[in-house]
């Protein structure tokens, strides 16, 4: 009886000491941290990360559109330069023909008070009425052709100037689109920054909750061990059970068929792992920084396979397969159209460039969080 009393006192002391070391549980009104709270917080974190991936994808698409606009502007500017050269040439042609035309007119006009008139002399020197009208018709035709040529040059110059104006208007529209696109991109970045802050706060809360839960359970286990030394085997089993609850996985492991890798798949995976730790960078497609699709396209180029630049374009490459049938080397996507892509590496894991503020890493592959998968290695 005395031994039981002593053991009870020891257990009480251990429990009291542990509670004092963790003030959060000293107040009996504070409810214990539950697995449900941790699950809910992990779900919030996953939602935040998904939203950031979507926004990162939006930024990447915006950057791609901006690049296309820049290329169109450069093309239009080149056309304007060509048109300006043509306008200058048309001006020169018009001036040259106008000078020739003026000289011809002078040749058929009276020179001062002289009575010699080339045009008149030519007509009057005709030997017959028929020859007179033939000469008259020929000279009239020359003058008519000159007038038509000059008029044609005027019309050509006017057409070129109109084309230049239309090209400039197109450039103005493209520049306006660039400004609107930059404004949209800025708004996306502001939204993403806010969600990034929410994500960091959620991660901090999760860390605190798990620390509190661990301290709480360790205190309970210590008290139970001290109070139940006579039934040590039973308590040991209970401790192991509770310890397993403390070590709860944040993402459930999902059984995925692990098919033997081909040499090409092994090469892809080995190349991908070389870049573990490389930071996420918007629009990045080199080892100095990757976004999700930049990472996958860079890795697959190492085995001679060219992939499109964006995740939504990569989603349409290769053979579409069931998420339950993925093999190492397959592309796995989130969203439809995709906003994120990674490479399945086997063993229920995939490697990817997650989102802003993160690095290339290996993560658990949970099919329920993905939309499609594609096989590009045949």
Secondary structure by P-SEA (a helix, b strand, c coil): caaaaaaaaaaaaaaaaaaaacccccccccccccaaaaaaaaaaaaaaaaaaaaaaaaaaaaaaaaaaaaaaaaaaaaaaaaaaaaaaaaaaaaaaaaaaaaaaaaaacccccccccaaaaaaaacccaaaaaaaaaaaaaaaaaaaaaaaaaaaaaaaaaaaaaaaaaaaaaaaaaaaaaaaaaaaaaaaaaaaaaaaaaaaaaaaaaaaaaaaaaaaaaaaaaaacccaaaaaaaaaaaaaaaaacccbbbbbcccccccaaaaaaaaaaaccccccccccccccccccaaaaaaaaaaaacccccccaaaaaaccbbbbcccccccbbbbccccccbbbbbcccccccccccccccbbbbbbbcccccbbbbccc
